[in-house]
Amino acid sequence: MKKISQKVFRQKLLAKREQVLSALGMKFDTLARMGRVAEEDQAQVTHDEFVSLHLNNLDYEELRLVEEALDRLDSGNYGICLACEEPIPPKRLHALSWARYCVRCEEEMGAARVCSG
């Protein structure tokens, strides 16, 4: 991958990492500010905490994928599909800079998960 492309993708990945970390921080601050609530409001608070934890899990997964992509950039394997080892098209990387698989392999893996699940 060209040096200029690596720089562009590194900037995109670092920006995404900051965005996810910032969102996680805001969610924790919001929960901390809620403090004690009336008993009749506890069900809503419990539901909100459940939703927040689920969203945090999604954010942590996205953060993990971004960190893995940065590692691949450092090791020289960025932009190579982890399944077929073919280059991932730049258009896909611009849309999803932490992509691990080309579209074909991603679709095949998704179909396999649906069939086995």
Buried (B, 14 or more C-beta within 10 A) or exposed (E): BEEEBBEBBBEBBEEBBEBBEEBBEEBEEEBEEEEEEEEEEEEEBEEBEEEBEEEBEEBEEBBEBBBBBBEBBEEEEBBBBBBEEEEBBBEBBEEBBBBBBBBEBBEBEEEEEEEEE
